[in-house]
């Protein structure tokens, strides 16, 4: 099978959300885009160079709002909702109306625990569970026709889980969890960044990453992330 007949899946992180902009977060599902996020979503839609065969979105509002301009551009392609929503590892009820900075100590404690089976409370999921969701999304994509071109509007940490599932399929969940947080701190997925995958001969591979130009500018940036990327989010302190 030649390169032109690859199954291609392009994951797109949502545009800037109110949580990304530093506002308190009450509802992880209904968190909307900021005006900048809406503009980023329009820029993504205008930048596609080909027409998809499928458009998929997370059920979370910020992902659906990011997908909307692309759906308008390709009106003949219906949008499907798949469970490709963000990894929520902190119990939402305990952290309602808090900012990323306020959640930071709990986030660091979660990753220091390093237990892929740990569930923080009602409404949270374990690291193993998000890995299974990533693997299930890849299996669902693999069942599409060979020449499928799929645009998927998702979230940063879920996209990192997809990358791990593709690049390190033989690793244990413990090994992947040990790699995940340091990698996500060094190389966070920016708003509207793309992760492009291709499937041929029964295997997925990462074809590349594409940044939205100009990239998002963070409100705050930790030195370790700044030195690694130049621009970035400095790590998400909660919803992505």
Secondary structure in CASP SS format (residue, H / E / C, confidence):
PFRMAT SS
TARGET T0000
AUTHOR 0000-0000-0000
METHOD secondary structure of the structure
MODEL  1
X C 1.00
X C 1.00
X H 1.00
X H 1.00
X H 1.00
X C 1.00
X E 1.00
X E 1.00
X E 1.00
X E 1.00
X E 1.00
X E 1.00
X E 1.00
X C 1.00
X C 1.00
X C 1.00
X E 1.00
X C 1.00
X C 1.00
X C 1.00
X C 1.00
X C 1.00
X C 1.00
X C 1.00
X E 1.00
X C 1.00
X C 1.00
X C 1.00
X C 1.00
X C 1.00
X C 1.00
X C 1.00
X E 1.00
X C 1.00
X H 1.00
X H 1.00
X H 1.00
X H 1.00
X H 1.00
X H 1.00
X H 1.00
X H 1.00
X H 1.00
X H 1.00
X H 1.00
X H 1.00
X H 1.00
X C 1.00
X C 1.00
X C 1.00
X C 1.00
X C 1.00
X C 1.00
X E 1.00
X E 1.00
X E 1.00
X E 1.00
X C 1.00
X C 1.00
X C 1.00
X H 1.00
X H 1.00
X H 1.00
X H 1.00
X H 1.00
X H 1.00
X H 1.00
X H 1.00
X H 1.00
X H 1.00
X H 1.00
X H 1.00
X H 1.00
X C 1.00
X C 1.00
X C 1.00
X C 1.00
X C 1.00
X E 1.00
X E 1.00
X E 1.00
X C 1.00
X C 1.00
X C 1.00
X C 1.00
X C 1.00
X C 1.00
X C 1.00
X C 1.00
X C 1.00
X C 1.00
X H 1.00
X H 1.00
X H 1.00
X H 1.00
X C 1.00
X C 1.00
X E 1.00
X C 1.00
X H 1.00
X H 1.00
X H 1.00
X H 1.00
X H 1.00
X H 1.00
X H 1.00
X H 1.00
X H 1.00
X H 1.00
X H 1.00
X H 1.00
X H 1.00
X H 1.00
X C 1.00
X C 1.00
X C 1.00
X C 1.00
X C 1.00
X C 1.00
X C 1.00
X C 1.00
X C 1.00
X C 1.00
X C 1.00
X C 1.00
X C 1.00
X H 1.00
X H 1.00
X H 1.00
X H 1.00
X H 1.00
X H 1.00
X H 1.00
X H 1.00
X H 1.00
X H 1.00
X H 1.00
X H 1.00
X H 1.00
X H 1.00
X H 1.00
X H 1.00
X C 1.00
X C 1.00
X C 1.00
X C 1.00
X C 1.00
X C 1.00
X E 1.00
X E 1.00
X E 1.00
X E 1.00
X E 1.00
X E 1.00
X C 1.00
X H 1.00
X H 1.00
X H 1.00
X H 1.00
X H 1.00
X H 1.00
X H 1.00
X H 1.00
X H 1.00
X H 1.00
X H 1.00
X H 1.00
X C 1.00
X C 1.00
X C 1.00
X C 1.00
X C 1.00
X H 1.00
X H 1.00
X H 1.00
X H 1.00
X H 1.00
X H 1.00
X H 1.00
X H 1.00
X H 1.00
X H 1.00
X H 1.00
X H 1.00
X H 1.00
X H 1.00
X C 1.00
X C 1.00
X C 1.00
X C 1.00
X C 1.00
X C 1.00
X C 1.00
X E 1.00
X E 1.00
X E 1.00
X E 1.00
X E 1.00
X E 1.00
X E 1.00
X C 1.00
X C 1.00
X E 1.00
X E 1.00
X E 1.00
X E 1.00
X E 1.00
X E 1.00
X E 1.00
X E 1.00
X C 1.00
X C 1.00
X C 1.00
X C 1.00
X C 1.00
X C 1.00
X C 1.00
X C 1.00
X C 1.00
X C 1.00
X C 1.00
X C 1.00
X H 1.00
X H 1.00
X H 1.00
X H 1.00
X H 1.00
X H 1.00
X H 1.00
X C 1.00
X C 1.00
X C 1.00
X C 1.00
X C 1.00
X C 1.00
X C 1.00
X C 1.00
X C 1.00
X C 1.00
X C 1.00
END
